[in-house]
Amino acid sequence: MKTARTLPALLVGAALLLPAACSDPGASTADTGSGDSAAAEWPEATADLAGTELTIWAAQNSNTVPEAVVAAFEEATGASVEVETIPDPYEQSVQTRVATGDKPDLAFWQPTGSQLSALNATQNLQPLDDAPYLENYKPELRDLTGMLDDTRYAALIKSPAVIGVYYNKEVLEENGITETPTSFDDMVETGRELQEAGVTPFFEMGGDRWATQWWVQVQLADAAADGLWDEINANETSFTDPVVLDTIDTYQGLVEDGLFNEDYKTATFEDEGDALLAGDVAMVVQVNSFFGQLQSKADTAELDEKIGYFPISPGGNVGTNIPDQSNALVAFATGDDDREAAARQLLNYWLSEGYPTFVEDQQTVSLQTEVPNPDGVPEALISENEALADSVGSMQSLAVANPDLYIYLADMLQGATTPQEVAEQTQAQFAELARAQGVEAFDE
């Protein structure tokens, strides 16, 4: 496998950020030259590909993910695969390059409806509906994500993230807490008990901003299960309505009550991992990229001893799934039939003959019924994967657009805005993005 050096960041103008999303997501693929990919044959996983060169685009946090499986694919087929690192912000950089006609054969991509729409999937991606590896998935995971308008465009390779609570077992035990919380309110009450005992209950990484939204989204889990995002997509419910605004108010109230680390305005993702491992904080609301950071700091034995995980929602222990770009791959419609077939073959290999190699190398949970988890996968990561079965979709998974809620919440933490203003800003951006995608309910 060849790994390309990171290309210089592109100068991205505002007009270029959403070129793909401005097209109708239901538009025809007839003029792409690759619109019949759904009916195309899937080559055998190890068919000869001598002389074939493929390119995979990856982000800075996913560019090492394919190393072992790609090396095995090259050896088995004779193909040459280059992994090219695209500069952060990854999604914007990819969209900009695709808008200019520059396409890889495969790319890591968030397999949610909003992000597939942003990439203009019907024009730019190969449908993957007939993929032979689909029968390998655990039934509860096969159709969890990766589809837009009933067409499958993304191949899930790793367990999608589930927003939930990572906790320090030793801190809870030392303070007489022997059972994990069974609802959001129960978790808050546990936090108040810890606060009274002189323990910092929760951690927030306001300096890096992106995790602020998890506190709102876990509070929306029950509403999401009842169709909240369908209502928001239809412009029947707004982020300024109580169902959403109240969750922002609650989050702000917990911060004002001192339930978070004192440096919540400036603390970083790195700080968060250090604090939980050290027992300086009891609980962290996060996704599985956080656990990846913990794995870089401690071995499995230490993690199993110290770190646990539970999903959380207002009514119980229901997780909120939010697949990210490191969880899935898309195959581009490049107009080159041979390259498109080779890209499908790599996906087929990755999720069939190459999958045991992949999960062993990544020390990650298996998504397939016939491939067991490798030895050494931490218990918390297994618990998070188990939460997927009855999880609900996040804003990123179920909304037609993905506004910058986390940025507006981070501004609120800094004291720059109020919960009401956060809701108004989020709704205004959501409506703008929905109109750009041609969502009828938002036509002016």
ABEGO torsion letter per residue (X at the ends): XBBBBBBBBBBBBAAAAAAAAABBAABBAAAAGAAAAAABBBBBAABBABGBBBBBBBBAAAAAAAAAAAAAAAAAAGBBBBBBBBBOBAAAAAAAAAAAGBBBABBBBBABAAAAAAAGAAAABBBAAABAAAAABBAAAAAABGBBGGBBABBBABBBBBBBBBBBAAAAAAAGBABBBABAAAAAAAAAAAAAAGBBABBBBAAAGAAAAAAAAAAAAAAAAAGAAAAAAAGABBAABAAAAAAAAAAAAAAAAGABBAAAAABBAAAAAAAAAAGABABBBBBAAAAAAAAAABBAAAAAAABBBBBBBAAEBBBBBBBBAAABBBBBBAGBAAAAAAAAAAAAAAABAAAAAAAAAAGBBBABAABBBBBGBBAAAAAAAAAAAABBBBAAAABABBBBAAAAAAAAAAGABBAAAAAAAAAAAAAAAAAAAGBAAABX
